[in-house]
């Protein structure tokens, strides 16, 4: 996959400020989002992706990796979809 939408787990972390990389509102974020949960949401929605071992430049030590997603819609829409899935997953536990 040459091009795609790049997603980092920090985009969904409510413990971060927007200036630190969070892309969702505090209402839709989760504490310490797990890459495995993001992966399950992408699989459940049948959205093709590749998980790469590269980390967000600001959080290189976390080694959470990133996702290159083959998604044709707006990135904001994809982030909202994953954010909703993460939030719902938290309510189930």
PyMOL Python script that loads the backbone (N, CA, C, O; Angstrom):
from pymol import cmd

cmd.read_pdbstr("""\
ATOM      1  N   UNK A   1       0.854  -1.168   0.000  1.00  0.00           N
ATOM      2  CA  UNK A   1       0.000   0.000   0.000  1.00  0.00           C
ATOM      3  C   UNK A   1       0.907   1.239   0.000  1.00  0.00           C
ATOM      4  O   UNK A   1       1.565   1.536   0.996  1.00  0.00           O
ATOM      5  N   UNK A   2       0.929   1.944  -1.115  1.00  0.00           N
ATOM      6  CA  UNK A   2       1.806   3.100  -1.238  1.00  0.00           C
ATOM      7  C   UNK A   2       1.274   4.316  -0.492  1.00  0.00           C
ATOM      8  O   UNK A   2       1.994   4.955   0.275  1.00  0.00           O
ATOM      9  N   UNK A   3       0.017   4.623  -0.725  1.00  0.00           N
ATOM     10  CA  UNK A   3      -0.572   5.789  -0.089  1.00  0.00           C
ATOM     11  C   UNK A   3      -1.776   5.363   0.710  1.00  0.00           C
ATOM     12  O   UNK A   3      -2.390   4.330   0.440  1.00  0.00           O
ATOM     13  N   UNK A   4      -2.098   6.147   1.671  1.00  0.00           N
ATOM     14  CA  UNK A   4      -3.257   5.865   2.498  1.00  0.00           C
ATOM     15  C   UNK A   4      -3.357   6.898   3.597  1.00  0.00           C
ATOM     16  O   UNK A   4      -2.544   7.817   3.685  1.00  0.00           O
ATOM     17  N   UNK A   5      -4.344   6.737   4.416  1.00  0.00           N
ATOM     18  CA  UNK A   5      -4.545   7.624   5.552  1.00  0.00           C
ATOM     19  C   UNK A   5      -3.695   7.099   6.706  1.00  0.00           C
ATOM     20  O   UNK A   5      -3.796   5.927   7.069  1.00  0.00           O
ATOM     21  N   UNK A   6      -2.865   7.957   7.279  1.00  0.00           N
ATOM     22  CA  UNK A   6      -2.007   7.574   8.391  1.00  0.00           C
ATOM     23  C   UNK A   6      -2.742   7.861   9.695  1.00  0.00           C
ATOM     24  O   UNK A   6      -3.249   8.963   9.902  1.00  0.00           O
ATOM     25  N   UNK A   7      -2.795   6.864  10.570  1.00  0.00           N
ATOM     26  CA  UNK A   7      -3.414   7.017  11.886  1.00  0.00           C
ATOM     27  C   UNK A   7      -2.444   6.566  12.967  1.00  0.00           C
ATOM     28  O   UNK A   7      -1.809   5.518  12.850  1.00  0.00           O
ATOM     29  N   UNK A   8      -2.337   7.361  14.008  1.00  0.00           N
ATOM     30  CA  UNK A   8      -1.539   7.009  15.182  1.00  0.00           C
ATOM     31  C   UNK A   8      -2.475   6.860  16.377  1.00  0.00           C
ATOM     32  O   UNK A   8      -3.465   7.587  16.465  1.00  0.00           O
ATOM     33  N   UNK A   9      -2.195   5.944  17.293  1.00  0.00           N
ATOM     34  CA  UNK A   9      -3.045   5.782  18.478  1.00  0.00           C
ATOM     35  C   UNK A   9      -3.198   7.066  19.302  1.00  0.00           C
ATOM     36  O   UNK A   9      -4.237   7.270  19.931  1.00  0.00           O
ATOM     37  N   UNK A  10      -2.194   7.921  19.305  1.00  0.00           N
ATOM     38  CA  UNK A  10      -2.279   9.152  20.101  1.00  0.00           C
ATOM     39  C   UNK A  10      -3.410  10.065  19.631  1.00  0.00           C
ATOM     40  O   UNK A  10      -3.841  10.935  20.388  1.00  0.00           O
ATOM     41  N   UNK A  11      -3.895   9.894  18.424  1.00  0.00           N
ATOM     42  CA  UNK A  11      -5.008  10.709  17.921  1.00  0.00           C
ATOM     43  C   UNK A  11      -6.259  10.552  18.795  1.00  0.00           C
ATOM     44  O   UNK A  11      -7.103  11.447  18.833  1.00  0.00           O
ATOM     45  N   UNK A  12      -6.380   9.428  19.489  1.00  0.00           N
ATOM     46  CA  UNK A  12      -7.590   9.091  20.231  1.00  0.00           C
ATOM     47  C   UNK A  12      -7.416   9.175  21.746  1.00  0.00           C
ATOM     48  O   UNK A  12      -8.331   8.825  22.491  1.00  0.00           O
ATOM     49  N   UNK A  13      -6.255   9.633  22.212  1.00  0.00           N
ATOM     50  CA  UNK A  13      -5.920   9.644  23.637  1.00  0.00           C
ATOM     51  C   UNK A  13      -6.430  10.909  24.317  1.00  0.00           C
ATOM     52  O   UNK A  13      -5.929  12.003  24.058  1.00  0.00           O
ATOM     53  N   UNK A  14      -7.431  10.759  25.192  1.00  0.00           N
ATOM     54  CA  UNK A  14      -8.024  11.930  25.835  1.00  0.00           C
ATOM     55  C   UNK A  14      -7.102  12.562  26.867  1.00  0.00           C
ATOM     56  O   UNK A  14      -7.361  13.675  27.324  1.00  0.00           O
ATOM     57  N   UNK A  15      -6.040  11.875  27.238  1.00  0.00           N
ATOM     58  CA  UNK A  15      -5.098  12.428  28.202  1.00  0.00           C
ATOM     59  C   UNK A  15      -4.120  13.420  27.561  1.00  0.00           C
ATOM     60  O   UNK A  15      -3.355  14.086  28.259  1.00  0.00           O
ATOM     61  N   UNK A  16      -4.152  13.509  26.241  1.00  0.00           N
ATOM     62  CA  UNK A  16      -3.289  14.454  25.534  1.00  0.00           C
ATOM     63  C   UNK A  16      -4.073  15.705  25.161  1.00  0.00           C
ATOM     64  O   UNK A  16      -5.291  15.667  24.985  1.00  0.00           O
ATOM     65  N   UNK A  17      -3.354  16.806  25.046  1.00  0.00           N
ATOM     66  CA  UNK A  17      -3.982  18.022  24.536  1.00  0.00           C
ATOM     67  C   UNK A  17      -3.944  17.969  23.010  1.00  0.00           C
ATOM     68  O   UNK A  17      -3.191  17.191  22.425  1.00  0.00           O
ATOM     69  N   UNK A  18      -4.752  18.790  22.383  1.00  0.00           N
ATOM     70  CA  UNK A  18      -4.744  18.834  20.918  1.00  0.00           C
ATOM     71  C   UNK A  18      -3.343  19.137  20.394  1.00  0.00           C
ATOM     72  O   UNK A  18      -2.910  18.562  19.396  1.00  0.00           O
ATOM     73  N   UNK A  19      -2.647  20.028  21.062  1.00  0.00           N
ATOM     74  CA  UNK A  19      -1.299  20.395  20.621  1.00  0.00           C
ATOM     75  C   UNK A  19      -0.307  19.247  20.771  1.00  0.00           C
ATOM     76  O   UNK A  19       0.786  19.291  20.207  1.00  0.00           O
ATOM     77  N   UNK A  20      -0.685  18.218  21.529  1.00  0.00           N
ATOM     78  CA  UNK A  20       0.170  17.052  21.724  1.00  0.00           C
ATOM     79  C   UNK A  20      -0.176  15.907  20.785  1.00  0.00           C
ATOM     80  O   UNK A  20       0.445  14.845  20.839  1.00  0.00           O
ATOM     81  N   UNK A  21      -1.167  16.120  19.923  1.00  0.00           N
ATOM     82  CA  UNK A  21      -1.466  15.111  18.918  1.00  0.00           C
ATOM     83  C   UNK A  21      -2.873  14.550  18.931  1.00  0.00           C
ATOM     84  O   UNK A  21      -3.244  13.811  18.019  1.00  0.00           O
ATOM     85  N   UNK A  22      -3.676  14.882  19.949  1.00  0.00           N
ATOM     86  CA  UNK A  22      -5.039  14.365  19.979  1.00  0.00           C
ATOM     87  C   UNK A  22      -5.851  14.989  18.853  1.00  0.00           C
ATOM     88  O   UNK A  22      -5.759  16.193  18.616  1.00  0.00           O
ATOM     89  N   UNK A  23      -6.648  14.174  18.155  1.00  0.00           N
ATOM     90  CA  UNK A  23      -7.452  14.650  17.030  1.00  0.00           C
ATOM     91  C   UNK A  23      -8.948  14.594  17.304  1.00  0.00           C
ATOM     92  O   UNK A  23      -9.744  15.063  16.491  1.00  0.00           O
ATOM     93  N   UNK A  24      -9.338  14.026  18.439  1.00  0.00           N
ATOM     94  CA  UNK A  24     -10.762  13.888  18.752  1.00  0.00           C
ATOM     95  C   UNK A  24     -11.098  14.763  19.959  1.00  0.00           C
ATOM     96  O   UNK A  24     -10.212  15.203  20.691  1.00  0.00           O
ATOM     97  N   UNK A  25     -12.393  15.004  20.149  1.00  0.00           N
ATOM     98  CA  UNK A  25     -12.814  15.788  21.309  1.00  0.00           C
ATOM     99  C   UNK A  25     -12.620  14.964  22.579  1.00  0.00           C
ATOM    100  O   UNK A  25     -12.462  13.745  22.518  1.00  0.00           O
ATOM    101  N   UNK A  26     -12.633  15.628  23.712  1.00  0.00           N
ATOM    102  CA  UNK A  26     -12.489  14.918  24.981  1.00  0.00           C
ATOM    103  C   UNK A  26     -13.644  13.953  25.212  1.00  0.00           C
ATOM    104  O   UNK A  26     -13.478  12.921  25.862  1.00  0.00           O
ATOM    105  N   UNK A  27     -14.806  14.289  24.682  1.00  0.00           N
ATOM    106  CA  UNK A  27     -15.975  13.425  24.831  1.00  0.00           C
ATOM    107  C   UNK A  27     -15.825  12.100  24.089  1.00  0.00           C
ATOM    108  O   UNK A  27     -16.356  11.078  24.524  1.00  0.00           O
ATOM    109  N   UNK A  28     -15.111  12.118  22.982  1.00  0.00           N
ATOM    110  CA  UNK A  28     -15.014  10.907  22.156  1.00  0.00           C
ATOM    111  C   UNK A  28     -13.669  10.196  22.287  1.00  0.00           C
ATOM    112  O   UNK A  28     -13.475   9.134  21.696  1.00  0.00           O
ATOM    113  N   UNK A  29     -12.748  10.761  23.047  1.00  0.00           N
ATOM    114  CA  UNK A  29     -11.453  10.129  23.246  1.00  0.00           C
ATOM    115  C   UNK A  29     -11.507   9.059  24.327  1.00  0.00           C
ATOM    116  O   UNK A  29     -12.476   8.971  25.081  1.00  0.00           O
ATOM    117  N   UNK A  30     -10.465   8.255  24.394  1.00  0.00           N
ATOM    118  CA  UNK A  30     -10.335   7.225  25.420  1.00  0.00           C
ATOM    119  C   UNK A  30      -8.958   7.351  26.062  1.00  0.00           C
ATOM    120  O   UNK A  30      -8.034   7.913  25.475  1.00  0.00           O
ATOM    121  N   UNK A  31      -8.839   6.833  27.244  1.00  0.00           N
ATOM    122  CA  UNK A  31      -7.563   6.874  27.945  1.00  0.00           C
ATOM    123  C   UNK A  31      -6.668   5.737  27.440  1.00  0.00           C
ATOM    124  O   UNK A  31      -7.076   4.576  27.421  1.00  0.00           O
ATOM    125  N   UNK A  32      -5.468   6.077  27.039  1.00  0.00           N
ATOM    126  CA  UNK A  32      -4.488   5.100  26.551  1.00  0.00           C
ATOM    127  C   UNK A  32      -5.062   4.131  25.521  1.00  0.00           C
ATOM    128  O   UNK A  32      -5.186   2.940  25.808  1.00  0.00           O
ATOM    129  N   UNK A  33      -5.412   4.609  24.337  1.00  0.00           N
ATOM    130  CA  UNK A  33      -5.956   3.704  23.314  1.00  0.00           C
ATOM    131  C   UNK A  33      -4.940   2.635  22.909  1.00  0.00           C
ATOM    132  O   UNK A  33      -3.760   2.919  22.710  1.00  0.00           O
ATOM    133  N   UNK A  34      -5.417   1.433  22.797  1.00  0.00           N
ATOM    134  CA  UNK A  34      -4.557   0.298  22.438  1.00  0.00           C
ATOM    135  C   UNK A  34      -4.572   0.099  20.920  1.00  0.00           C
ATOM    136  O   UNK A  34      -5.643   0.090  20.312  1.00  0.00           O
ATOM    137  N   UNK A  35      -3.409  -0.058  20.310  1.00  0.00           N
ATOM    138  CA  UNK A  35      -3.362  -0.320  18.861  1.00  0.00           C
ATOM    139  C   UNK A  35      -4.162  -1.559  18.465  1.00  0.00           C
ATOM    140  O   UNK A  35      -4.748  -1.593  17.383  1.00  0.00           O
ATOM    141  N   UNK A  36      -4.194  -2.565  19.316  1.00  0.00           N
ATOM    142  CA  UNK A  36      -4.963  -3.779  19.018  1.00  0.00           C
ATOM    143  C   UNK A  36      -6.451  -3.504  18.891  1.00  0.00           C
ATOM    144  O   UNK A  36      -7.137  -4.127  18.079  1.00  0.00           O
ATOM    145  N   UNK A  37      -6.953  -2.566  19.697  1.00  0.00           N
ATOM    146  CA  UNK A  37      -8.369  -2.202  19.609  1.00  0.00           C
ATOM    147  C   UNK A  37      -8.656  -1.476  18.301  1.00  0.00           C
ATOM    148  O   UNK A  37      -9.687  -1.710  17.671  1.00  0.00           O
ATOM    149  N   UNK A  38      -7.754  -0.605  17.897  1.00  0.00           N
ATOM    150  CA  UNK A  38      -7.911   0.107  16.618  1.00  0.00           C
ATOM    151  C   UNK A  38      -7.905  -0.900  15.475  1.00  0.00           C
ATOM    152  O   UNK A  38      -8.694  -0.797  14.535  1.00  0.00           O
ATOM    153  N   UNK A  39      -7.016  -1.864  15.568  1.00  0.00           N
ATOM    154  CA  UNK A  39      -6.925  -2.911  14.552  1.00  0.00           C
ATOM    155  C   UNK A  39      -8.223  -3.710  14.455  1.00  0.00           C
ATOM    156  O   UNK A  39      -8.693  -3.998  13.354  1.00  0.00           O
ATOM    157  N   UNK A  40      -8.800  -4.068  15.595  1.00  0.00           N
ATOM    158  CA  UNK A  40     -10.063  -4.822  15.606  1.00  0.00           C
ATOM    159  C   UNK A  40     -11.208  -4.012  14.989  1.00  0.00           C
ATOM    160  O   UNK A  40     -12.057  -4.568  14.293  1.00  0.00           O
ATOM    161  N   UNK A  41     -11.230  -2.721  15.240  1.00  0.00           N
ATOM    162  CA  UNK A  41     -12.276  -1.866  14.677  1.00  0.00           C
ATOM    163  C   UNK A  41     -12.141  -1.797  13.156  1.00  0.00           C
ATOM    164  O   UNK A  41     -13.137  -1.874  12.437  1.00  0.00           O
ATOM    165  N   UNK A  42     -10.911  -1.653  12.670  1.00  0.00           N
ATOM    166  CA  UNK A  42     -10.692  -1.618  11.219  1.00  0.00           C
ATOM    167  C   UNK A  42     -11.114  -2.942  10.581  1.00  0.00           C
ATOM    168  O   UNK A  42     -11.754  -2.947   9.529  1.00  0.00           O
ATOM    169  N   UNK A  43     -10.761  -4.059  11.210  1.00  0.00           N
ATOM    170  CA  UNK A  43     -11.146  -5.377  10.695  1.00  0.00           C
ATOM    171  C   UNK A  43     -12.653  -5.552  10.704  1.00  0.00           C
ATOM    172  O   UNK A  43     -13.226  -6.047   9.733  1.00  0.00           O
ATOM    173  N   UNK A  44     -13.301  -5.151  11.788  1.00  0.00           N
ATOM    174  CA  UNK A  44     -14.752  -5.308  11.915  1.00  0.00           C
ATOM    175  C   UNK A  44     -15.497  -4.515  10.850  1.00  0.00           C
ATOM    176  O   UNK A  44     -16.572  -4.922  10.409  1.00  0.00           O
ATOM    177  N   UNK A  45     -14.931  -3.383  10.435  1.00  0.00           N
ATOM    178  CA  UNK A  45     -15.556  -2.547   9.410  1.00  0.00           C
ATOM    179  C   UNK A  45     -15.038  -2.874   8.008  1.00  0.00           C
ATOM    180  O   UNK A  45     -15.364  -2.187   7.040  1.00  0.00           O
ATOM    181  N   UNK A  46     -14.227  -3.934   7.913  1.00  0.00           N
ATOM    182  CA  UNK A  46     -13.675  -4.396   6.631  1.00  0.00           C
ATOM    183  C   UNK A  46     -12.949  -3.279   5.878  1.00  0.00           C
ATOM    184  O   UNK A  46     -13.098  -3.128   4.666  1.00  0.00           O
ATOM    185  N   UNK A  47     -12.164  -2.505   6.620  1.00  0.00           N
ATOM    186  CA  UNK A  47     -11.378  -1.422   6.037  1.00  0.00           C
ATOM    187  C   UNK A  47      -9.935  -1.924   5.911  1.00  0.00           C
ATOM    188  O   UNK A  47      -9.306  -2.250   6.917  1.00  0.00           O
ATOM    189  N   UNK A  48      -9.407  -1.990   4.682  1.00  0.00           N
ATOM    190  CA  UNK A  48      -8.036  -2.485   4.500  1.00  0.00           C
ATOM    191  C   UNK A  48      -7.011  -1.544   5.146  1.00  0.00           C
ATOM    192  O   UNK A  48      -7.133  -0.321   5.072  1.00  0.00           O
ATOM    193  N   UNK A  49      -6.017  -2.138   5.771  1.00  0.00           N
ATOM    194  CA  UNK A  49      -4.978  -1.353   6.437  1.00  0.00           C
ATOM    195  C   UNK A  49      -3.691  -2.162   6.506  1.00  0.00           C
ATOM    196  O   UNK A  49      -3.680  -3.372   6.284  1.00  0.00           O
ATOM    197  N   UNK A  50      -2.611  -1.464   6.820  1.00  0.00           N
ATOM    198  CA  UNK A  50      -1.322  -2.083   7.104  1.00  0.00           C
ATOM    199  C   UNK A  50      -0.828  -1.458   8.398  1.00  0.00           C
ATOM    200  O   UNK A  50      -0.829  -0.235   8.544  1.00  0.00           O
ATOM    201  N   UNK A  51      -0.411  -2.285   9.324  1.00  0.00           N
ATOM    202  CA  UNK A  51       0.160  -1.767  10.570  1.00  0.00           C
ATOM    203  C   UNK A  51       1.671  -1.729  10.408  1.00  0.00           C
ATOM    204  O   UNK A  51       2.305  -2.738  10.099  1.00  0.00           O
ATOM    205  N   UNK A  52       2.235  -0.550  10.623  1.00  0.00           N
ATOM    206  CA  UNK A  52       3.677  -0.359  10.472  1.00  0.00           C
ATOM    207  C   UNK A  52       4.316  -0.132  11.836  1.00  0.00           C
ATOM    208  O   UNK A  52       3.675   0.399  12.743  1.00  0.00           O
ATOM    209  N   UNK A  53       5.575  -0.532  11.985  1.00  0.00           N
ATOM    210  CA  UNK A  53       6.256  -0.370  13.274  1.00  0.00           C
ATOM    211  C   UNK A  53       6.761   1.054  13.529  1.00  0.00           C
ATOM    212  O   UNK A  53       7.541   1.272  14.457  1.00  0.00           O
ATOM    213  N   UNK A  54       6.336   2.002  12.736  1.00  0.00           N
ATOM    214  CA  UNK A  54       6.778   3.385  12.910  1.00  0.00           C
ATOM    215  C   UNK A  54       5.900   4.078  13.947  1.00  0.00           C
ATOM    216  O   UNK A  54       4.693   3.846  14.001  1.00  0.00           O
ATOM    217  N   UNK A  55       6.506   4.924  14.763  1.00  0.00           N
ATOM    218  CA  UNK A  55       5.784   5.617  15.817  1.00  0.00           C
ATOM    219  C   UNK A  55       5.612   7.094  15.490  1.00  0.00           C
ATOM    220  O   UNK A  55       6.311   7.646  14.640  1.00  0.00           O
ATOM    221  N   UNK A  56       4.667   7.721  16.182  1.00  0.00           N
ATOM    222  CA  UNK A  56       4.470   9.164  16.047  1.00  0.00           C
ATOM    223  C   UNK A  56       5.763   9.838  16.492  1.00  0.00           C
ATOM    224  O   UNK A  56       6.329   9.450  17.513  1.00  0.00           O
ATOM    225  N   UNK A  57       6.243  10.833  15.757  1.00  0.00           N
ATOM    226  CA  UNK A  57       7.515  11.465  16.094  1.00  0.00           C
ATOM    227  C   UNK A  57       7.586  11.999  17.529  1.00  0.00           C
ATOM    228  O   UNK A  57       8.651  11.971  18.146  1.00  0.00           O
ATOM    229  N   UNK A  58       6.475  12.477  18.054  1.00  0.00           N
ATOM    230  CA  UNK A  58       6.476  13.016  19.411  1.00  0.00           C
ATOM    231  C   UNK A  58       6.489  11.920  20.477  1.00  0.00           C
ATOM    232  O   UNK A  58       6.824  12.180  21.632  1.00  0.00           O
ATOM    233  N   UNK A  59       6.125  10.700  20.089  1.00  0.00           N
ATOM    234  CA  UNK A  59       6.029   9.591  21.047  1.00  0.00           C
ATOM    235  C   UNK A  59       6.799   8.376  20.549  1.00  0.00           C
ATOM    236  O   UNK A  59       6.303   7.251  20.604  1.00  0.00           O
ATOM    237  N   UNK A  60       7.995   8.606  20.070  1.00  0.00           N
ATOM    238  CA  UNK A  60       8.794   7.552  19.468  1.00  0.00           C
ATOM    239  C   UNK A  60       9.101   6.421  20.445  1.00  0.00           C
ATOM    240  O   UNK A  60       9.276   5.278  20.022  1.00  0.00           O
ATOM    241  N   UNK A  61       9.168   6.714  21.727  1.00  0.00           N
ATOM    242  CA  UNK A  61       9.526   5.703  22.720  1.00  0.00           C
ATOM    243  C   UNK A  61       8.382   4.735  23.046  1.00  0.00           C
ATOM    244  O   UNK A  61       8.622   3.678  23.630  1.00  0.00           O
ATOM    245  N   UNK A  62       7.154   5.077  22.680  1.00  0.00           N
ATOM    246  CA  UNK A  62       6.012   4.214  22.996  1.00  0.00           C
ATOM    247  C   UNK A  62       5.935   2.977  22.103  1.00  0.00           C
ATOM    248  O   UNK A  62       5.342   1.969  22.488  1.00  0.00           O
ATOM    249  N   UNK A  63       6.523   3.049  20.933  1.00  0.00           N
ATOM    250  CA  UNK A  63       6.525   1.911  20.007  1.00  0.00           C
ATOM    251  C   UNK A  63       5.124   1.335  19.766  1.00  0.00           C
ATOM    252  O   UNK A  63       4.941   0.118  19.742  1.00  0.00           O
ATOM    253  N   UNK A  64       4.144   2.217  19.591  1.00  0.00           N
ATOM    254  CA  UNK A  64       2.777   1.758  19.325  1.00  0.00           C
ATOM    255  C   UNK A  64       2.534   1.479  17.857  1.00  0.00           C
ATOM    256  O   UNK A  64       1.570   0.798  17.508  1.00  0.00           O
ATOM    257  N   UNK A  65       3.376   1.985  17.010  1.00  0.00           N
ATOM    258  CA  UNK A  65       3.190   1.799  15.585  1.00  0.00           C
ATOM    259  C   UNK A  65       2.182   2.780  15.021  1.00  0.00           C
ATOM    260  O   UNK A  65       1.687   3.670  15.713  1.00  0.00           O
ATOM    261  N   UNK A  66       1.899   2.593  13.759  1.00  0.00           N
ATOM    262  CA  UNK A  66       0.908   3.430  13.083  1.00  0.00           C
ATOM    263  C   UNK A  66       0.154   2.559  12.092  1.00  0.00           C
ATOM    264  O   UNK A  66       0.567   1.445  11.772  1.00  0.00           O
ATOM    265  N   UNK A  67      -0.958   3.092  11.616  1.00  0.00           N
ATOM    266  CA  UNK A  67      -1.781   2.387  10.646  1.00  0.00           C
ATOM    267  C   UNK A  67      -1.827   3.191   9.364  1.00  0.00           C
ATOM    268  O   UNK A  67      -2.062   4.399   9.381  1.00  0.00           O
ATOM    269  N   UNK A  68      -1.600   2.510   8.252  1.00  0.00           N
ATOM    270  CA  UNK A  68      -1.795   3.106   6.935  1.00  0.00           C
ATOM    271  C   UNK A  68      -3.070   2.463   6.408  1.00  0.00           C
ATOM    272  O   UNK A  68      -3.109   1.271   6.103  1.00  0.00           O
ATOM    273  N   UNK A  69      -4.108   3.280   6.310  1.00  0.00           N
ATOM    274  CA  UNK A  69      -5.449   2.776   6.014  1.00  0.00           C
ATOM    275  C   UNK A  69      -5.850   3.148   4.601  1.00  0.00           C
ATOM    276  O   UNK A  69      -5.695   4.294   4.179  1.00  0.00           O
ATOM    277  N   UNK A  70      -6.367   2.170   3.875  1.00  0.00           N
ATOM    278  CA  UNK A  70      -6.873   2.393   2.521  1.00  0.00           C
ATOM    279  C   UNK A  70      -8.324   2.847   2.637  1.00  0.00           C
ATOM    280  O   UNK A  70      -9.251   2.037   2.611  1.00  0.00           O
ATOM    281  N   UNK A  71      -8.497   4.156   2.766  1.00  0.00           N
ATOM    282  CA  UNK A  71      -9.822   4.733   2.998  1.00  0.00           C
ATOM    283  C   UNK A  71     -10.012   5.894   2.035  1.00  0.00           C
ATOM    284  O   UNK A  71      -9.168   6.787   1.961  1.00  0.00           O
ATOM    285  N   UNK A  72     -11.108   5.885   1.304  1.00  0.00           N
ATOM    286  CA  UNK A  72     -11.311   6.907   0.274  1.00  0.00           C
ATOM    287  C   UNK A  72     -12.048   8.137   0.786  1.00  0.00           C
ATOM    288  O   UNK A  72     -12.012   9.184   0.141  1.00  0.00           O
ATOM    289  N   UNK A  73     -12.707   8.035   1.917  1.00  0.00           N
ATOM    290  CA  UNK A  73     -13.437   9.172   2.470  1.00  0.00           C
ATOM    291  C   UNK A  73     -12.508  10.134   3.182  1.00  0.00           C
ATOM    292  O   UNK A  73     -11.289   9.957   3.173  1.00  0.00           O
ATOM    293  N   UNK A  74     -13.088  11.152   3.799  1.00  0.00           N
ATOM    294  CA  UNK A  74     -12.276  12.118   4.550  1.00  0.00           C
ATOM    295  C   UNK A  74     -11.642  11.483   5.787  1.00  0.00           C
ATOM    296  O   UNK A  74     -12.244  10.626   6.434  1.00  0.00           O
ATOM    297  N   UNK A  75     -10.434  11.908   6.103  1.00  0.00           N
ATOM    298  CA  UNK A  75      -9.717  11.375   7.254  1.00  0.00           C
ATOM    299  C   UNK A  75     -10.522  11.602   8.540  1.00  0.00           C
ATOM    300  O   UNK A  75     -10.555  10.742   9.420  1.00  0.00           O
ATOM    301  N   UNK A  76     -11.157  12.748   8.636  1.00  0.00           N
ATOM    302  CA  UNK A  76     -11.950  13.096   9.814  1.00  0.00           C
ATOM    303  C   UNK A  76     -13.064  12.059  10.050  1.00  0.00           C
ATOM    304  O   UNK A  76     -13.366  11.701  11.188  1.00  0.00           O
ATOM    305  N   UNK A  77     -13.656  11.594   8.959  1.00  0.00           N
ATOM    306  CA  UNK A  77     -14.717  10.580   9.039  1.00  0.00           C
ATOM    307  C   UNK A  77     -14.170   9.257   9.587  1.00  0.00           C
ATOM    308  O   UNK A  77     -14.806   8.608  10.417  1.00  0.00           O
ATOM    309  N   UNK A  78     -12.999   8.874   9.118  1.00  0.00           N
ATOM    310  CA  UNK A  78     -12.360   7.645   9.586  1.00  0.00           C
ATOM    311  C   UNK A  78     -11.992   7.761  11.065  1.00  0.00           C
ATOM    312  O   UNK A  78     -12.190   6.816  11.828  1.00  0.00           O
ATOM    313  N   UNK A  79     -11.466   8.899  11.466  1.00  0.00           N
ATOM    314  CA  UNK A  79     -11.114   9.118  12.867  1.00  0.00           C
ATOM    315  C   UNK A  79     -12.361   9.033  13.741  1.00  0.00           C
ATOM    316  O   UNK A  79     -12.320   8.449  14.824  1.00  0.00           O
ATOM    317  N   UNK A  80     -13.470   9.613  13.277  1.00  0.00           N
ATOM    318  CA  UNK A  80     -14.729   9.560  14.036  1.00  0.00           C
ATOM    319  C   UNK A  80     -15.230   8.120  14.163  1.00  0.00           C
ATOM    320  O   UNK A  80     -15.709   7.722  15.225  1.00  0.00           O
ATOM    321  N   UNK A  81     -15.123   7.341  13.090  1.00  0.00           N
ATOM    322  CA  UNK A  81     -15.553   5.942  13.107  1.00  0.00           C
ATOM    323  C   UNK A  81     -14.767   5.145  14.147  1.00  0.00           C
ATOM    324  O   UNK A  81     -15.348   4.394  14.930  1.00  0.00           O
ATOM    325  N   UNK A  82     -13.462   5.311  14.151  1.00  0.00           N
ATOM    326  CA  UNK A  82     -12.614   4.578  15.088  1.00  0.00           C
ATOM    327  C   UNK A  82     -12.843   5.064  16.514  1.00  0.00           C
ATOM    328  O   UNK A  82     -12.893   4.267  17.451  1.00  0.00           O
ATOM    329  N   UNK A  83     -12.979   6.355  16.668  1.00  0.00           N
ATOM    330  CA  UNK A  83     -13.216   6.929  17.986  1.00  0.00           C
ATOM    331  C   UNK A  83     -14.508   6.386  18.600  1.00  0.00           C
ATOM    332  O   UNK A  83     -14.547   6.055  19.785  1.00  0.00           O
ATOM    333  N   UNK A  84     -15.551   6.299  17.797  1.00  0.00           N
ATOM    334  CA  UNK A  84     -16.825   5.752  18.262  1.00  0.00           C
ATOM    335  C   UNK A  84     -16.659   4.289  18.660  1.00  0.00           C
ATOM    336  O   UNK A  84     -17.193   3.853  19.680  1.00  0.00           O
ATOM    337  N   UNK A  85     -15.927   3.541  17.861  1.00  0.00           N
ATOM    338  CA  UNK A  85     -15.675   2.137  18.176  1.00  0.00           C
ATOM    339  C   UNK A  85     -14.892   1.965  19.465  1.00  0.00           C
ATOM    340  O   UNK A  85     -15.187   1.068  20.254  1.00  0.00           O
ATOM    341  N   UNK A  86     -13.901   2.810  19.684  1.00  0.00           N
ATOM    342  CA  UNK A  86     -13.108   2.740  20.914  1.00  0.00           C
ATOM    343  C   UNK A  86     -13.965   3.088  22.126  1.00  0.00           C
ATOM    344  O   UNK A  86     -13.868   2.444  23.171  1.00  0.00           O
ATOM    345  N   UNK A  87     -14.792   4.093  21.981  1.00  0.00           N
ATOM    346  CA  UNK A  87     -15.658   4.525  23.082  1.00  0.00           C
ATOM    347  C   UNK A  87     -16.666   3.423  23.431  1.00  0.00           C
ATOM    348  O   UNK A  87     -16.891   3.134  24.606  1.00  0.00           O
ATOM    349  N   UNK A  88     -17.263   2.818  22.417  1.00  0.00           N
ATOM    350  CA  UNK A  88     -18.222   1.727  22.648  1.00  0.00           C
ATOM    351  C   UNK A  88     -17.556   0.519  23.265  1.00  0.00           C
ATOM    352  O   UNK A  88     -18.150  -0.162  24.102  1.00  0.00           O
ATOM    353  N   UNK A  89     -16.327   0.246  22.861  1.00  0.00           N
ATOM    354  CA  UNK A  89     -15.578  -0.893  23.409  1.00  0.00           C
ATOM    355  C   UNK A  89     -15.340  -0.691  24.887  1.00  0.00           C
ATOM    356  O   UNK A  89     -15.406  -1.647  25.661  1.00  0.00           O
ATOM    357  N   UNK A  90     -15.062   0.541  25.297  1.00  0.00           N
ATOM    358  CA  UNK A  90     -14.834   0.847  26.704  1.00  0.00           C
ATOM    359  C   UNK A  90     -16.077   0.645  27.556  1.00  0.00           C
ATOM    360  O   UNK A  90     -15.983   0.299  28.733  1.00  0.00           O
ATOM    361  N   UNK A  91     -17.240   0.863  26.958  1.00  0.00           N
ATOM    362  CA  UNK A  91     -18.501   0.701  27.697  1.00  0.00           C
ATOM    363  C   UNK A  91     -18.826  -0.778  27.911  1.00  0.00           C
ATOM    364  O   UNK A  91     -19.515  -1.136  28.866  1.00  0.00           O
ATOM    365  N   UNK A  92     -18.321  -1.640  27.011  1.00  0.00           N
ATOM    366  CA  UNK A  92     -18.598  -3.074  27.121  1.00  0.00           C
ATOM    367  C   UNK A  92     -17.803  -3.705  28.247  1.00  0.00           C
ATOM    368  O   UNK A  92     -18.254  -4.678  28.852  1.00  0.00           O
ATOM    369  N   UNK A  93     -16.620  -3.165  28.539  1.00  0.00           N
ATOM    370  CA  UNK A  93     -15.745  -3.765  29.563  1.00  0.00           C
ATOM    371  C   UNK A  93     -16.156  -3.370  30.954  1.00  0.00           C
ATOM    372  O   UNK A  93     -15.526  -3.788  31.926  1.00  0.00           O
TER     373      UNK A  93
END
""", "prot")
cmd.dss("prot")
cmd.show_as("cartoon", "prot")
cmd.util.cbc("prot")
cmd.orient("prot")
